[in-house]
């Protein structure tokens, strides 16, 4: 039987995501029990998730800001 190392079973909220312009909370950041992180953004009272497991934990300081 194959083993799945990246199987997610539980997640813990580890941070709040805030709009840099208004300071309003727009989502939550979760860490899964396998170490992956995932952002969950609010959109008209519906939670939208973004899988961040393929992204580095380091910010892109050269990114253009709007």
PyMOL CGO cylinders between C-alpha atoms (Angstrom):
from pymol import cmd
from pymol.cgo import CYLINDER

trace = [
    CYLINDER, 0.00, 0.00, 0.00, 1.55, 3.37, -1.00, 0.3, 1, 1, 1, 1, 1, 1,
    CYLINDER, 1.55, 3.37, -1.00, 2.30, 5.99, 1.63, 0.3, 1, 1, 1, 1, 1, 1,
    CYLINDER, 2.30, 5.99, 1.63, 1.29, 9.59, 1.00, 0.3, 1, 1, 1, 1, 1, 1,
    CYLINDER, 1.29, 9.59, 1.00, 3.67, 11.96, 2.76, 0.3, 1, 1, 1, 1, 1, 1,
    CYLINDER, 3.67, 11.96, 2.76, 1.77, 15.11, 1.77, 0.3, 1, 1, 1, 1, 1, 1,
    CYLINDER, 1.77, 15.11, 1.77, -1.67, 13.99, 3.01, 0.3, 1, 1, 1, 1, 1, 1,
    CYLINDER, -1.67, 13.99, 3.01, -3.24, 16.81, 4.99, 0.3, 1, 1, 1, 1, 1, 1,
    CYLINDER, -3.24, 16.81, 4.99, -5.48, 15.92, 7.90, 0.3, 1, 1, 1, 1, 1, 1,
    CYLINDER, -5.48, 15.92, 7.90, -5.61, 18.92, 10.24, 0.3, 1, 1, 1, 1, 1, 1,
    CYLINDER, -5.61, 18.92, 10.24, -4.73, 22.60, 9.97, 0.3, 1, 1, 1, 1, 1, 1,
    CYLINDER, -4.73, 22.60, 9.97, -4.15, 25.35, 12.50, 0.3, 1, 1, 1, 1, 1, 1,
    CYLINDER, -4.15, 25.35, 12.50, -4.70, 29.05, 11.86, 0.3, 1, 1, 1, 1, 1, 1,
    CYLINDER, -4.70, 29.05, 11.86, -1.29, 30.69, 12.33, 0.3, 1, 1, 1, 1, 1, 1,
    CYLINDER, -1.29, 30.69, 12.33, -1.99, 34.24, 11.17, 0.3, 1, 1, 1, 1, 1, 1,
    CYLINDER, -1.99, 34.24, 11.17, -4.43, 36.81, 9.92, 0.3, 1, 1, 1, 1, 1, 1,
    CYLINDER, -4.43, 36.81, 9.92, -4.15, 38.33, 6.46, 0.3, 1, 1, 1, 1, 1, 1,
    CYLINDER, -4.15, 38.33, 6.46, -4.87, 42.07, 6.35, 0.3, 1, 1, 1, 1, 1, 1,
    CYLINDER, -4.87, 42.07, 6.35, -5.32, 44.51, 3.48, 0.3, 1, 1, 1, 1, 1, 1,
    CYLINDER, -5.32, 44.51, 3.48, -2.24, 46.75, 3.33, 0.3, 1, 1, 1, 1, 1, 1,
    CYLINDER, -2.24, 46.75, 3.33, -4.37, 49.73, 2.29, 0.3, 1, 1, 1, 1, 1, 1,
    CYLINDER, -4.37, 49.73, 2.29, -7.28, 49.50, 4.77, 0.3, 1, 1, 1, 1, 1, 1,
    CYLINDER, -7.28, 49.50, 4.77, -5.97, 47.21, 7.52, 0.3, 1, 1, 1, 1, 1, 1,
    CYLINDER, -5.97, 47.21, 7.52, -9.18, 45.17, 7.19, 0.3, 1, 1, 1, 1, 1, 1,
    CYLINDER, -9.18, 45.17, 7.19, -8.84, 41.43, 7.81, 0.3, 1, 1, 1, 1, 1, 1,
    CYLINDER, -8.84, 41.43, 7.81, -9.26, 39.65, 4.48, 0.3, 1, 1, 1, 1, 1, 1,
    CYLINDER, -9.26, 39.65, 4.48, -8.33, 36.07, 5.37, 0.3, 1, 1, 1, 1, 1, 1,
    CYLINDER, -8.33, 36.07, 5.37, -6.39, 33.59, 7.46, 0.3, 1, 1, 1, 1, 1, 1,
    CYLINDER, -6.39, 33.59, 7.46, -3.15, 31.67, 7.00, 0.3, 1, 1, 1, 1, 1, 1,
    CYLINDER, -3.15, 31.67, 7.00, -3.16, 28.00, 7.97, 0.3, 1, 1, 1, 1, 1, 1,
    CYLINDER, -3.16, 28.00, 7.97, -0.37, 25.49, 8.59, 0.3, 1, 1, 1, 1, 1, 1,
    CYLINDER, -0.37, 25.49, 8.59, -1.23, 21.85, 7.92, 0.3, 1, 1, 1, 1, 1, 1,
    CYLINDER, -1.23, 21.85, 7.92, 0.11, 18.99, 10.01, 0.3, 1, 1, 1, 1, 1, 1,
    CYLINDER, 0.11, 18.99, 10.01, 2.48, 18.08, 7.16, 0.3, 1, 1, 1, 1, 1, 1,
    CYLINDER, 2.48, 18.08, 7.16, 4.11, 21.55, 7.28, 0.3, 1, 1, 1, 1, 1, 1,
    CYLINDER, 4.11, 21.55, 7.28, 2.42, 23.02, 4.19, 0.3, 1, 1, 1, 1, 1, 1,
    CYLINDER, 2.42, 23.02, 4.19, 0.77, 26.42, 4.43, 0.3, 1, 1, 1, 1, 1, 1,
    CYLINDER, 0.77, 26.42, 4.43, -2.44, 27.60, 2.82, 0.3, 1, 1, 1, 1, 1, 1,
    CYLINDER, -2.44, 27.60, 2.82, -4.07, 31.01, 2.62, 0.3, 1, 1, 1, 1, 1, 1,
    CYLINDER, -4.07, 31.01, 2.62, -7.83, 31.27, 2.96, 0.3, 1, 1, 1, 1, 1, 1,
    CYLINDER, -7.83, 31.27, 2.96, -9.22, 34.61, 1.76, 0.3, 1, 1, 1, 1, 1, 1,
    CYLINDER, -9.22, 34.61, 1.76, -12.67, 35.99, 2.48, 0.3, 1, 1, 1, 1, 1, 1,
    CYLINDER, -12.67, 35.99, 2.48, -14.67, 36.96, -0.60, 0.3, 1, 1, 1, 1, 1, 1,
    CYLINDER, -14.67, 36.96, -0.60, -18.22, 38.22, 0.03, 0.3, 1, 1, 1, 1, 1, 1,
    CYLINDER, -18.22, 38.22, 0.03, -18.54, 36.01, 3.15, 0.3, 1, 1, 1, 1, 1, 1,
    CYLINDER, -18.54, 36.01, 3.15, -17.30, 32.97, 1.18, 0.3, 1, 1, 1, 1, 1, 1,
    CYLINDER, -17.30, 32.97, 1.18, -13.90, 31.50, 2.01, 0.3, 1, 1, 1, 1, 1, 1,
    CYLINDER, -13.90, 31.50, 2.01, -11.54, 31.12, -0.96, 0.3, 1, 1, 1, 1, 1, 1,
    CYLINDER, -11.54, 31.12, -0.96, -8.41, 29.03, -0.47, 0.3, 1, 1, 1, 1, 1, 1,
    CYLINDER, -8.41, 29.03, -0.47, -5.03, 29.44, -2.11, 0.3, 1, 1, 1, 1, 1, 1,
    CYLINDER, -5.03, 29.44, -2.11, -2.56, 26.59, -1.91, 0.3, 1, 1, 1, 1, 1, 1,
    CYLINDER, -2.56, 26.59, -1.91, 0.82, 28.05, -0.99, 0.3, 1, 1, 1, 1, 1, 1,
    CYLINDER, 0.82, 28.05, -0.99, 2.73, 24.80, -0.60, 0.3, 1, 1, 1, 1, 1, 1,
    CYLINDER, 2.73, 24.80, -0.60, 4.75, 25.39, -3.77, 0.3, 1, 1, 1, 1, 1, 1,
    CYLINDER, 4.75, 25.39, -3.77, 5.76, 28.92, -2.74, 0.3, 1, 1, 1, 1, 1, 1,
    CYLINDER, 5.76, 28.92, -2.74, 8.68, 29.98, -0.63, 0.3, 1, 1, 1, 1, 1, 1,
    CYLINDER, 8.68, 29.98, -0.63, 8.05, 31.35, 2.84, 0.3, 1, 1, 1, 1, 1, 1,
    CYLINDER, 8.05, 31.35, 2.84, 10.28, 34.29, 1.99, 0.3, 1, 1, 1, 1, 1, 1,
    CYLINDER, 10.28, 34.29, 1.99, 8.62, 37.49, 0.73, 0.3, 1, 1, 1, 1, 1, 1,
    CYLINDER, 8.62, 37.49, 0.73, 9.43, 38.71, -2.77, 0.3, 1, 1, 1, 1, 1, 1,
    CYLINDER, 9.43, 38.71, -2.77, 10.93, 42.09, -1.88, 0.3, 1, 1, 1, 1, 1, 1,
    CYLINDER, 10.93, 42.09, -1.88, 11.35, 42.94, -5.55, 0.3, 1, 1, 1, 1, 1, 1,
    CYLINDER, 11.35, 42.94, -5.55, 7.64, 42.52, -6.28, 0.3, 1, 1, 1, 1, 1, 1,
    CYLINDER, 7.64, 42.52, -6.28, 5.82, 45.49, -7.70, 0.3, 1, 1, 1, 1, 1, 1,
    CYLINDER, 5.82, 45.49, -7.70, 3.22, 46.89, -5.30, 0.3, 1, 1, 1, 1, 1, 1,
    CYLINDER, 3.22, 46.89, -5.30, 0.01, 48.57, -6.40, 0.3, 1, 1, 1, 1, 1, 1,
]
cmd.load_cgo(trace, "trace")
